[in-house]
Amino acid sequence: MQVSEVMTRNVLCVDPEASLIDAARRMKKLDIGPLPVCLNDKLVGILTDRDIVVRAVADARDLEETKVRDIMSPHIEYCIEDQPVEHAARLMRSRSGVWQS
């Protein structure tokens, strides 16, 4: 089985220059917690609702002024759609230390 058979298609991204308010509103509208961060159609990071709370709200940052790039997690791992699902599983296992199949 390939990644293409289990992946979500037509994923919406947020720009790294967007404000956290804009990103949070997009998360609310889409009813999601993680939001890919893309620049010129290239994945550059991930922003989660937890990132917003822990890295911004808890530090009393201005959510209109703080940019997604300021608190996103860069250097994320990803798979290509024509790779086997087993590759994705190995990658998750090697990065988490907790996840087991």
C-alpha positions as CSV (number, residue, x, y, z in Angstrom):
1,M,0.0,0.0,0.0
2,Q,1.2,3.5,-0.8
3,V,1.0,6.7,1.2
4,S,-1.3,8.1,-1.5
5,E,-4.0,5.5,-0.4
6,V,-4.2,6.8,3.2
7,M,-3.2,10.5,3.0
8,T,-5.5,13.5,3.2
9,R,-5.7,15.4,-0.1
10,N,-6.2,19.1,-0.8
11,V,-4.7,20.2,2.5
12,L,-4.8,23.9,3.3
13,C,-1.7,25.6,4.5
14,V,-0.9,28.8,6.3
15,D,1.8,31.3,5.2
16,P,4.7,31.8,7.7
17,E,4.0,35.5,7.7
18,A,0.3,35.1,8.7
19,S,-0.6,36.2,12.2
20,L,-1.5,33.7,14.9
21,I,-5.0,35.0,14.9
22,D,-5.4,34.3,11.2
23,A,-3.9,30.8,11.7
24,A,-6.2,30.1,14.7
25,R,-9.3,31.2,12.8
26,R,-8.3,28.9,9.9
27,M,-7.9,26.0,12.4
28,K,-11.4,26.8,13.9
29,K,-13.0,27.0,10.5
30,L,-11.5,23.7,9.4
31,D,-12.0,22.1,12.8
32,I,-8.3,20.9,12.9
33,G,-5.4,21.2,15.4
34,P,-2.3,20.9,13.1
35,L,-1.8,23.3,10.2
36,P,1.0,22.9,7.6
37,V,3.1,26.0,7.0
38,C,3.9,26.5,3.3
39,L,6.0,29.1,1.5
40,N,5.8,29.1,-2.3
41,D,4.2,25.6,-2.3
42,K,7.0,24.2,-0.2
43,L,6.4,22.8,3.3
44,V,8.5,24.7,5.8
45,G,6.9,23.7,9.1
46,I,3.9,22.8,11.1
47,L,1.8,24.9,13.5
48,T,-0.5,23.2,16.1
49,D,-3.1,24.6,18.4
50,R,-0.8,23.5,21.2
51,D,2.0,25.6,19.7
52,I,-0.2,28.6,19.9
53,V,-1.1,28.0,23.5
54,V,2.3,26.9,24.9
55,R,4.6,29.2,22.8
56,A,2.3,32.3,22.4
57,V,-0.6,32.5,24.9
58,A,1.4,31.2,27.9
59,D,4.1,33.8,27.1
60,A,1.5,36.6,26.7
61,R,2.5,37.3,23.1
62,D,0.3,39.6,21.0
63,L,-1.6,37.2,18.8
64,E,-2.2,39.8,16.1
65,E,1.5,40.8,15.9
66,T,3.1,37.4,16.4
67,K,3.7,35.6,13.1
68,V,3.3,31.9,12.4
69,R,7.0,31.6,11.7
70,D,7.8,32.8,15.2
71,I,6.3,29.7,16.9
72,M,5.9,27.0,14.2
73,S,7.9,23.8,14.4
74,P,10.3,23.8,11.5
75,H,12.2,20.8,10.1
76,I,9.4,18.4,9.9
77,E,9.6,15.0,8.4
78,Y,7.2,14.0,5.6
79,C,6.6,11.3,3.0
80,I,6.0,11.4,-0.7
81,E,2.7,9.9,-2.0
82,D,4.3,7.1,-4.0
83,Q,6.3,5.8,-1.0
84,P,5.1,2.7,0.8
85,V,3.0,3.2,4.0
86,E,5.7,1.1,5.8
87,H,8.2,3.9,5.1
88,A,5.9,6.3,6.8
89,A,5.5,4.0,9.8
90,R,9.3,3.5,10.1
91,L,9.8,7.2,10.0
92,M,7.2,7.9,12.7
93,R,8.6,5.1,14.8
94,S,12.2,6.4,14.5
95,R,11.2,10.0,15.4
96,S,8.8,9.4,18.3
97,G,10.4,6.7,20.3
98,V,6.9,6.0,21.6
99,W,4.8,5.0,18.7
100,Q,4.7,1.3,17.9
101,S,2.7,-0.6,15.3
